[in-house]
Amino acid sequence: MRYRVLICLALLSSCEEPEVMNSGYVVGKQFVPAHTKHRLIGKTHYTSHIPDKWFIYVADSTKIERFQVTEKRFLKLKEGQYLKKVYNK
């Protein structure tokens, strides 16, 4: 029983909440197109497909942070636009 409680506590403590920024202005946008990544592990060659990613840069009075967003939200947002709350995916 004691081990189950310890395992549950370890699992709960390893969970992290998404990063939240209360408000800020969009100061930049970045699109990373889909590509493939080639790796050689031992003597075996592996190819991985990396999907498209969309990022926005949001600045408040103290810092600039990068957030990954969906394509729809990326296209909707404009640089200089004020955001009330931003969640990292």
Backbone as XML, in Angstrom:
<?xml version="1.0"?>
<chain id="A" units="angstrom">
  <residue number="1" name="MET">
    <atom name="N" x="0.826" y="-1.193" z="0.000"/>
    <atom name="CA" x="0.000" y="0.000" z="0.000"/>
    <atom name="C" x="0.871" y="1.259" z="0.000"/>
  </residue>
  <residue number="2" name="ARG">
    <atom name="N" x="1.921" y="1.224" z="0.798"/>
    <atom name="CA" x="2.807" y="2.373" z="0.898"/>
    <atom name="C" x="3.469" y="2.674" z="-0.449"/>
  </residue>
  <residue number="3" name="TYR">
    <atom name="N" x="3.830" y="1.611" z="-1.173"/>
    <atom name="CA" x="4.473" y="1.796" z="-2.475"/>
    <atom name="C" x="3.498" y="2.390" z="-3.492"/>
  </residue>
  <residue number="4" name="ARG">
    <atom name="N" x="2.245" y="2.005" z="-3.416"/>
    <atom name="CA" x="1.236" y="2.562" z="-4.328"/>
    <atom name="C" x="1.068" y="4.059" z="-4.103"/>
  </residue>
  <residue number="5" name="VAL">
    <atom name="N" x="1.062" y="4.457" z="-2.843"/>
    <atom name="CA" x="0.939" y="5.877" z="-2.523"/>
    <atom name="C" x="2.160" y="6.633" z="-3.039"/>
  </residue>
  <residue number="6" name="LEU">
    <atom name="N" x="3.346" y="6.078" z="-2.859"/>
    <atom name="CA" x="4.566" y="6.723" z="-3.337"/>
    <atom name="C" x="4.574" y="6.835" z="-4.860"/>
  </residue>
  <residue number="7" name="ILE">
    <atom name="N" x="4.105" y="5.789" z="-5.535"/>
    <atom name="CA" x="4.036" y="5.821" z="-6.996"/>
    <atom name="C" x="3.049" y="6.883" z="-7.454"/>
  </residue>
  <residue number="8" name="CYS">
    <atom name="N" x="1.889" y="6.959" z="-6.804"/>
    <atom name="CA" x="0.898" y="7.981" z="-7.165"/>
    <atom name="C" x="1.453" y="9.385" z="-6.950"/>
  </residue>
  <residue number="9" name="LEU">
    <atom name="N" x="2.138" y="9.605" z="-5.842"/>
    <atom name="CA" x="2.731" y="10.915" z="-5.577"/>
    <atom name="C" x="3.810" y="11.253" z="-6.599"/>
  </residue>
  <residue number="10" name="ALA">
    <atom name="N" x="4.602" y="10.256" z="-6.975"/>
    <atom name="CA" x="5.645" y="10.494" z="-7.978"/>
    <atom name="C" x="5.032" y="10.855" z="-9.323"/>
  </residue>
  <residue number="11" name="LEU">
    <atom name="N" x="3.967" y="10.165" z="-9.702"/>
    <atom name="CA" x="3.306" y="10.463" z="-10.974"/>
    <atom name="C" x="2.681" y="11.852" z="-10.967"/>
  </residue>
  <residue number="12" name="LEU">
    <atom name="N" x="2.034" y="12.207" z="-9.872"/>
    <atom name="CA" x="1.406" y="13.520" z="-9.788"/>
    <atom name="C" x="2.429" y="14.650" z="-9.772"/>
  </residue>
  <residue number="13" name="SER">
    <atom name="N" x="3.546" y="14.424" z="-9.116"/>
    <atom name="CA" x="4.560" y="15.478" z="-9.060"/>
    <atom name="C" x="5.288" y="15.637" z="-10.388"/>
  </residue>
  <residue number="14" name="SER">
    <atom name="N" x="5.276" y="14.603" z="-11.232"/>
    <atom name="CA" x="5.938" y="14.709" z="-12.531"/>
    <atom name="C" x="5.072" y="15.419" z="-13.562"/>
  </residue>
  <residue number="15" name="CYS">
    <atom name="N" x="3.774" y="15.567" z="-13.282"/>
    <atom name="CA" x="2.887" y="16.280" z="-14.204"/>
    <atom name="C" x="3.172" y="17.775" z="-14.106"/>
  </residue>
  <residue number="16" name="GLU">
    <atom name="N" x="3.146" y="18.431" z="-15.250"/>
    <atom name="CA" x="3.337" y="19.876" z="-15.216"/>
    <atom name="C" x="2.182" y="20.557" z="-15.918"/>
  </residue>
  <residue number="17" name="GLU">
    <atom name="N" x="1.840" y="21.706" z="-15.431"/>
    <atom name="CA" x="0.754" y="22.473" z="-16.031"/>
    <atom name="C" x="1.292" y="23.256" z="-17.214"/>
  </residue>
  <residue number="18" name="PRO">
    <atom name="N" x="0.437" y="23.542" z="-18.191"/>
    <atom name="CA" x="0.916" y="24.340" z="-19.317"/>
    <atom name="C" x="1.317" y="25.734" z="-18.860"/>
  </residue>
  <residue number="19" name="GLU">
    <atom name="N" x="2.317" y="26.245" z="-19.524"/>
    <atom name="CA" x="2.816" y="27.571" z="-19.183"/>
    <atom name="C" x="1.785" y="28.626" z="-19.568"/>
  </residue>
  <residue number="20" name="VAL">
    <atom name="N" x="1.565" y="29.580" z="-18.687"/>
    <atom name="CA" x="0.551" y="30.606" z="-18.935"/>
    <atom name="C" x="1.190" y="31.987" z="-18.822"/>
  </residue>
  <residue number="21" name="MET">
    <atom name="N" x="0.874" y="32.839" z="-19.772"/>
    <atom name="CA" x="1.285" y="34.241" z="-19.696"/>
    <atom name="C" x="-0.001" y="35.040" z="-19.622"/>
  </residue>
  <residue number="22" name="ASN">
    <atom name="N" x="-0.132" y="35.910" z="-18.645"/>
    <atom name="CA" x="-1.389" y="36.624" z="-18.435"/>
    <atom name="C" x="-1.779" y="37.522" z="-19.599"/>
  </residue>
  <residue number="23" name="SER">
    <atom name="N" x="-0.873" y="38.308" z="-20.109"/>
    <atom name="CA" x="-1.209" y="39.190" z="-21.223"/>
    <atom name="C" x="0.067" y="39.650" z="-21.899"/>
  </residue>
  <residue number="24" name="GLY">
    <atom name="N" x="-0.076" y="40.152" z="-23.107"/>
    <atom name="CA" x="1.084" y="40.654" z="-23.831"/>
    <atom name="C" x="0.743" y="40.944" z="-25.278"/>
  </residue>
  <residue number="25" name="TYR">
    <atom name="N" x="1.738" y="41.401" z="-26.004"/>
    <atom name="CA" x="1.584" y="41.740" z="-27.413"/>
    <atom name="C" x="2.327" y="40.724" z="-28.271"/>
  </residue>
  <residue number="26" name="VAL">
    <atom name="N" x="1.750" y="40.383" z="-29.416"/>
    <atom name="CA" x="2.415" y="39.500" z="-30.370"/>
    <atom name="C" x="3.519" y="40.321" z="-31.026"/>
  </residue>
  <residue number="27" name="VAL">
    <atom name="N" x="4.768" y="39.909" z="-30.826"/>
    <atom name="CA" x="5.896" y="40.654" z="-31.386"/>
    <atom name="C" x="6.572" y="39.909" z="-32.529"/>
  </residue>
  <residue number="28" name="GLY">
    <atom name="N" x="6.177" y="38.657" z="-32.752"/>
    <atom name="CA" x="6.764" y="37.900" z="-33.849"/>
    <atom name="C" x="5.999" y="36.622" z="-34.109"/>
  </residue>
  <residue number="29" name="LYS">
    <atom name="N" x="6.171" y="36.114" z="-35.333"/>
    <atom name="CA" x="5.537" y="34.858" z="-35.727"/>
    <atom name="C" x="6.578" y="34.028" z="-36.473"/>
  </residue>
  <residue number="30" name="GLN">
    <atom name="N" x="6.514" y="32.701" z="-36.307"/>
    <atom name="CA" x="7.467" y="31.822" z="-36.976"/>
    <atom name="C" x="6.751" y="30.568" z="-37.450"/>
  </residue>
  <residue number="31" name="PHE">
    <atom name="N" x="7.004" y="30.189" z="-38.701"/>
    <atom name="CA" x="6.462" y="28.959" z="-39.265"/>
    <atom name="C" x="7.628" y="28.028" z="-39.563"/>
  </residue>
  <residue number="32" name="VAL">
    <atom name="N" x="7.558" y="26.790" z="-39.049"/>
    <atom name="CA" x="8.576" y="25.778" z="-39.325"/>
    <atom name="C" x="7.918" y="24.729" z="-40.211"/>
  </residue>
  <residue number="33" name="PRO">
    <atom name="N" x="8.315" y="24.638" z="-41.494"/>
    <atom name="CA" x="7.656" y="23.696" z="-42.399"/>
    <atom name="C" x="7.965" y="22.245" z="-42.046"/>
  </residue>
  <residue number="34" name="ALA">
    <atom name="N" x="7.097" y="21.356" z="-42.513"/>
    <atom name="CA" x="7.290" y="19.923" z="-42.290"/>
    <atom name="C" x="8.590" y="19.486" z="-42.953"/>
  </residue>
  <residue number="35" name="HIS">
    <atom name="N" x="9.275" y="18.564" z="-42.312"/>
    <atom name="CA" x="10.526" y="18.055" z="-42.861"/>
    <atom name="C" x="10.776" y="16.652" z="-42.328"/>
  </residue>
  <residue number="36" name="THR">
    <atom name="N" x="11.796" y="16.017" z="-42.853"/>
    <atom name="CA" x="12.167" y="14.693" z="-42.361"/>
    <atom name="C" x="13.488" y="14.798" z="-41.614"/>
  </residue>
  <residue number="37" name="LYS">
    <atom name="N" x="13.634" y="13.941" z="-40.628"/>
    <atom name="CA" x="14.850" y="13.908" z="-39.828"/>
    <atom name="C" x="15.462" y="12.522" z="-40.002"/>
  </residue>
  <residue number="38" name="HIS">
    <atom name="N" x="16.717" y="12.479" z="-40.381"/>
    <atom name="CA" x="17.410" y="11.213" z="-40.600"/>
    <atom name="C" x="18.350" y="10.955" z="-39.430"/>
  </residue>
  <residue number="39" name="ARG">
    <atom name="N" x="18.278" y="9.730" z="-38.906"/>
    <atom name="CA" x="19.143" y="9.357" z="-37.786"/>
    <atom name="C" x="19.757" y="7.996" z="-38.064"/>
  </residue>
  <residue number="40" name="LEU">
    <atom name="N" x="20.957" y="7.800" z="-37.590"/>
    <atom name="CA" x="21.629" y="6.517" z="-37.691"/>
    <atom name="C" x="21.837" y="6.006" z="-36.275"/>
  </residue>
  <residue number="41" name="ILE">
    <atom name="N" x="21.117" y="4.948" z="-35.925"/>
    <atom name="CA" x="21.230" y="4.360" z="-34.593"/>
    <atom name="C" x="21.840" y="2.978" z="-34.772"/>
  </residue>
  <residue number="42" name="GLY">
    <atom name="N" x="23.061" y="2.839" z="-34.293"/>
    <atom name="CA" x="23.786" y="1.599" z="-34.550"/>
    <atom name="C" x="24.082" y="1.512" z="-36.039"/>
  </residue>
  <residue number="43" name="LYS">
    <atom name="N" x="23.623" y="0.435" z="-36.675"/>
    <atom name="CA" x="23.802" y="0.277" z="-38.119"/>
    <atom name="C" x="22.494" y="0.465" z="-38.870"/>
  </residue>
  <residue number="44" name="THR">
    <atom name="N" x="21.461" y="0.902" z="-38.158"/>
    <atom name="CA" x="20.141" y="1.051" z="-38.766"/>
    <atom name="C" x="19.840" y="2.524" z="-39.005"/>
  </residue>
  <residue number="45" name="HIS">
    <atom name="N" x="19.348" y="2.806" z="-40.200"/>
    <atom name="CA" x="19.000" y="4.172" z="-40.588"/>
    <atom name="C" x="17.509" y="4.385" z="-40.349"/>
  </residue>
  <residue number="46" name="TYR">
    <atom name="N" x="17.152" y="5.430" z="-39.597"/>
    <atom name="CA" x="15.761" y="5.758" z="-39.304"/>
    <atom name="C" x="15.413" y="7.119" z="-39.899"/>
  </residue>
  <residue number="47" name="THR">
    <atom name="N" x="14.204" y="7.221" z="-40.431"/>
    <atom name="CA" x="13.698" y="8.482" z="-40.955"/>
    <atom name="C" x="12.418" y="8.822" z="-40.216"/>
  </residue>
  <residue number="48" name="SER">
    <atom name="N" x="12.349" y="10.026" z="-39.675"/>
    <atom name="CA" x="11.160" y="10.486" z="-38.955"/>
    <atom name="C" x="10.579" y="11.688" z="-39.681"/>
  </residue>
  <residue number="49" name="HIS">
    <atom name="N" x="9.260" y="11.746" z="-39.739"/>
    <atom name="CA" x="8.585" y="12.897" z="-40.332"/>
    <atom name="C" x="8.232" y="13.875" z="-39.219"/>
  </residue>
  <residue number="50" name="ILE">
    <atom name="N" x="8.663" y="15.107" z="-39.363"/>
    <atom name="CA" x="8.364" y="16.163" z="-38.401"/>
    <atom name="C" x="7.286" y="17.051" z="-39.026"/>
  </residue>
  <residue number="51" name="PRO">
    <atom name="N" x="6.105" y="17.178" z="-38.404"/>
    <atom name="CA" x="5.013" y="17.959" z="-39.002"/>
    <atom name="C" x="5.256" y="19.473" z="-38.914"/>
  </residue>
  <residue number="52" name="ASP">
    <atom name="N" x="4.405" y="20.224" z="-39.618"/>
    <atom name="CA" x="4.455" y="21.689" z="-39.561"/>
    <atom name="C" x="4.267" y="22.164" z="-38.123"/>
  </residue>
  <residue number="53" name="LYS">
    <atom name="N" x="4.936" y="23.268" z="-37.780"/>
    <atom name="CA" x="4.760" y="23.877" z="-36.456"/>
    <atom name="C" x="4.635" y="25.381" z="-36.632"/>
  </residue>
  <residue number="54" name="TRP">
    <atom name="N" x="3.784" y="25.984" z="-35.816"/>
    <atom name="CA" x="3.543" y="27.426" z="-35.852"/>
    <atom name="C" x="3.814" y="27.987" z="-34.464"/>
  </residue>
  <residue number="55" name="PHE">
    <atom name="N" x="4.627" y="29.044" z="-34.409"/>
    <atom name="CA" x="4.991" y="29.669" z="-33.142"/>
    <atom name="C" x="4.674" y="31.160" z="-33.192"/>
  </residue>
  <residue number="56" name="ILE">
    <atom name="N" x="4.290" y="31.695" z="-32.039"/>
    <atom name="CA" x="4.159" y="33.143" z="-31.894"/>
    <atom name="C" x="5.053" y="33.567" z="-30.730"/>
  </residue>
  <residue number="57" name="TYR">
    <atom name="N" x="5.547" y="34.780" z="-30.804"/>
    <atom name="CA" x="6.352" y="35.360" z="-29.737"/>
    <atom name="C" x="5.526" y="36.454" z="-29.082"/>
  </residue>
  <residue number="58" name="VAL">
    <atom name="N" x="5.346" y="36.318" z="-27.762"/>
    <atom name="CA" x="4.515" y="37.255" z="-27.007"/>
    <atom name="C" x="5.390" y="37.957" z="-25.972"/>
  </residue>
  <residue number="59" name="ALA">
    <atom name="N" x="5.282" y="39.281" z="-25.924"/>
    <atom name="CA" x="6.077" y="40.079" z="-24.985"/>
    <atom name="C" x="5.167" y="40.780" z="-23.988"/>
  </residue>
  <residue number="60" name="ASP">
    <atom name="N" x="5.585" y="40.742" z="-22.729"/>
    <atom name="CA" x="4.935" y="41.575" z="-21.717"/>
    <atom name="C" x="5.997" y="42.560" z="-21.222"/>
  </residue>
  <residue number="61" name="SER">
    <atom name="N" x="5.804" y="43.148" z="-20.086"/>
    <atom name="CA" x="6.739" y="44.179" z="-19.618"/>
    <atom name="C" x="8.085" y="43.617" z="-19.161"/>
  </residue>
  <residue number="62" name="THR">
    <atom name="N" x="8.171" y="42.303" z="-18.948"/>
    <atom name="CA" x="9.409" y="41.743" z="-18.408"/>
    <atom name="C" x="10.130" y="40.766" z="-19.324"/>
  </residue>
  <residue number="63" name="LYS">
    <atom name="N" x="9.428" y="40.117" z="-20.253"/>
    <atom name="CA" x="10.086" y="39.074" z="-21.045"/>
    <atom name="C" x="9.353" y="38.829" z="-22.359"/>
  </residue>
  <residue number="64" name="ILE">
    <atom name="N" x="10.016" y="38.072" z="-23.229"/>
    <atom name="CA" x="9.423" y="37.606" z="-24.481"/>
    <atom name="C" x="9.419" y="36.089" z="-24.426"/>
  </residue>
  <residue number="65" name="GLU">
    <atom name="N" x="8.265" y="35.477" z="-24.702"/>
    <atom name="CA" x="8.160" y="34.025" z="-24.668"/>
    <atom name="C" x="7.619" y="33.497" z="-25.976"/>
  </residue>
  <residue number="66" name="ARG">
    <atom name="N" x="8.015" y="32.258" z="-26.308"/>
    <atom name="CA" x="7.565" y="31.601" z="-27.528"/>
    <atom name="C" x="6.494" y="30.577" z="-27.172"/>
  </residue>
  <residue number="67" name="PHE">
    <atom name="N" x="5.392" y="30.589" z="-27.936"/>
    <atom name="CA" x="4.293" y="29.663" z="-27.720"/>
    <atom name="C" x="3.958" y="28.963" z="-29.026"/>
  </residue>
  <residue number="68" name="GLN">
    <atom name="N" x="3.725" y="27.653" z="-28.952"/>
    <atom name="CA" x="3.287" y="26.915" z="-30.131"/>
    <atom name="C" x="1.769" y="27.022" z="-30.222"/>
  </residue>
  <residue number="69" name="VAL">
    <atom name="N" x="1.262" y="27.341" z="-31.420"/>
    <atom name="CA" x="-0.171" y="27.516" z="-31.630"/>
    <atom name="C" x="-0.608" y="26.705" z="-32.843"/>
  </residue>
  <residue number="70" name="THR">
    <atom name="N" x="-1.921" y="26.627" z="-33.039"/>
    <atom name="CA" x="-2.456" y="25.933" z="-34.208"/>
    <atom name="C" x="-2.336" y="26.830" z="-35.438"/>
  </residue>
  <residue number="71" name="GLU">
    <atom name="N" x="-2.469" y="26.214" z="-36.612"/>
    <atom name="CA" x="-2.386" y="26.975" z="-37.861"/>
    <atom name="C" x="-3.484" y="28.032" z="-37.936"/>
  </residue>
  <residue number="72" name="LYS">
    <atom name="N" x="-4.676" y="27.661" z="-37.502"/>
    <atom name="CA" x="-5.810" y="28.581" z="-37.552"/>
    <atom name="C" x="-5.542" y="29.829" z="-36.703"/>
  </residue>
  <residue number="73" name="ARG">
    <atom name="N" x="-5.035" y="29.614" z="-35.493"/>
    <atom name="CA" x="-4.751" y="30.749" z="-34.607"/>
    <atom name="C" x="-3.579" y="31.577" z="-35.131"/>
  </residue>
  <residue number="74" name="PHE">
    <atom name="N" x="-2.585" y="30.894" z="-35.710"/>
    <atom name="CA" x="-1.426" y="31.577" z="-36.277"/>
    <atom name="C" x="-1.850" y="32.544" z="-37.378"/>
  </residue>
  <residue number="75" name="LEU">
    <atom name="N" x="-2.740" y="32.080" z="-38.257"/>
    <atom name="CA" x="-3.200" y="32.916" z="-39.363"/>
    <atom name="C" x="-4.096" y="34.056" z="-38.881"/>
  </residue>
  <residue number="76" name="LYS">
    <atom name="N" x="-4.816" y="33.823" z="-37.788"/>
    <atom name="CA" x="-5.743" y="34.820" z="-37.253"/>
    <atom name="C" x="-5.013" y="35.971" z="-36.550"/>
  </residue>
  <residue number="77" name="LEU">
    <atom name="N" x="-3.908" y="35.660" z="-35.876"/>
    <atom name="CA" x="-3.177" y="36.670" z="-35.104"/>
    <atom name="C" x="-2.316" y="37.553" z="-36.000"/>
  </residue>
  <residue number="78" name="LYS">
    <atom name="N" x="-2.223" y="38.803" z="-35.635"/>
    <atom name="CA" x="-1.388" y="39.782" z="-36.338"/>
    <atom name="C" x="-0.322" y="40.302" z="-35.375"/>
  </residue>
  <residue number="79" name="GLU">
    <atom name="N" x="0.834" y="40.665" z="-35.925"/>
    <atom name="CA" x="1.883" y="41.247" z="-35.087"/>
    <atom name="C" x="1.397" y="42.574" z="-34.519"/>
  </residue>
  <residue number="80" name="GLY">
    <atom name="N" x="1.661" y="42.785" z="-33.240"/>
    <atom name="CA" x="1.211" y="43.994" z="-32.560"/>
    <atom name="C" x="-0.130" y="43.824" z="-31.868"/>
  </residue>
  <residue number="81" name="GLN">
    <atom name="N" x="-0.793" y="42.689" z="-32.100"/>
    <atom name="CA" x="-2.101" y="42.440" z="-31.488"/>
    <atom name="C" x="-1.928" y="42.136" z="-30.004"/>
  </residue>
  <residue number="82" name="TYR">
    <atom name="N" x="-2.839" y="42.646" z="-29.182"/>
    <atom name="CA" x="-2.807" y="42.424" z="-27.737"/>
    <atom name="C" x="-3.562" y="41.141" z="-27.411"/>
  </residue>
  <residue number="83" name="LEU">
    <atom name="N" x="-2.948" y="40.277" z="-26.584"/>
    <atom name="CA" x="-3.586" y="39.033" z="-26.150"/>
    <atom name="C" x="-3.819" y="39.095" z="-24.653"/>
  </residue>
  <residue number="84" name="LYS">
    <atom name="N" x="-5.008" y="38.666" z="-24.228"/>
    <atom name="CA" x="-5.331" y="38.693" z="-22.792"/>
    <atom name="C" x="-4.709" y="37.524" z="-22.045"/>
  </residue>
  <residue number="85" name="LYS">
    <atom name="N" x="-4.734" y="36.319" z="-22.630"/>
    <atom name="CA" x="-4.168" y="35.154" z="-21.959"/>
    <atom name="C" x="-3.622" y="34.209" z="-23.009"/>
  </residue>
  <residue number="86" name="VAL">
    <atom name="N" x="-2.418" y="33.678" z="-22.770"/>
    <atom name="CA" x="-1.773" y="32.790" z="-23.727"/>
    <atom name="C" x="-1.391" y="31.505" z="-23.010"/>
  </residue>
  <residue number="87" name="TYR">
    <atom name="N" x="-1.725" y="30.366" z="-23.608"/>
    <atom name="CA" x="-1.360" y="29.063" z="-23.061"/>
    <atom name="C" x="-0.379" y="28.392" z="-23.996"/>
  </residue>
  <residue number="88" name="ASN">
    <atom name="N" x="0.628" y="27.768" z="-23.432"/>
    <atom name="CA" x="1.535" y="26.962" z="-24.233"/>
    <atom name="C" x="0.920" y="25.594" z="-24.409"/>
  </residue>
  <residue number="89" name="LYS">
    <atom name="N" x="0.985" y="25.098" z="-25.576"/>
    <atom name="CA" x="0.354" y="23.826" z="-25.924"/>
    <atom name="C" x="0.919" y="22.663" z="-25.156"/>
  </residue>
</chain>
